């Protein structure tokens, strides 16, 4: 008789360039699938980390709003998963990663998906973007933009190479 186990088997992973992977992700989303995407880069720090956390993406069912974390094609085959900080009357969107001081721009028609939850710190239960914790964090962090650079420097100090002591 086959033996039943409740543990999940390890899954093999491969890495590939975003230019190859993300169009496939967008196609799956367009077909109605939900996609869990490992996060790469440091633009969503301090709460989402490169290689550790994952985003749960779903296709856009309604018009995105300020504060939504969305996957947008900012240039052909160049995708960003950032928070919407402004939308003008012509549908031009300004996005910014929580760890970024600069913004990216696209049009509403360039938005491919919305992040509905994030798997953080290796947890198996995601933090919903509609949940209280996410909404409180978002409200505070987006209002800290004028002093965000100093908070990020305290959390993640980056010393220029010329200031590092040689050993």
C-alpha positions, 0 to 999 in steps of 0.5 A: 500500500502506498504510504501517505505523507502530509509533508510537501516534497521539495520543488526544484527551482530555476532562475531566469531573466525577468524579460523571459519569465514575466511575459509568461506570468502575464499570460497566465494572469490574463488566462485567469490564473493566480501567480505566486512570484518570488520577489527580486530586488530591494525596491520594496524594502523595508518590509519585502526582501529580495529572495525571501518574500513572494507576491500573490498576483491576480489579474486586474478586475477593477481600476487600480487605486492609489496605494495598490501594489501592482505589476506594470510594464513600464517599458517593453519587457520591463516590469515593476512591482511597486505601489501606485502613488498617483493617477492623473485624469489622463490615466498616467500612473506614478509608482514607487517602490517602498524602498525607493526615493525615485518614481516610475511612470506608466499608463493604466493600460500598462498595469498587468496585475495586482498584488493581493497578498505577500508571503513574508519571512518564510511564512506559509500564510500570506499577509493580505493587502486588504488586511488591517496590518497591510493597510496600517503599514501602507498608510504610515509608510506612504506619509513618511516619504519626506523622511524615508531616505533617512529611515532607509539609511538607518535601516540599511546603511550603504557606505560609499566604497571610498569611505570604507577602510582598507584591510 
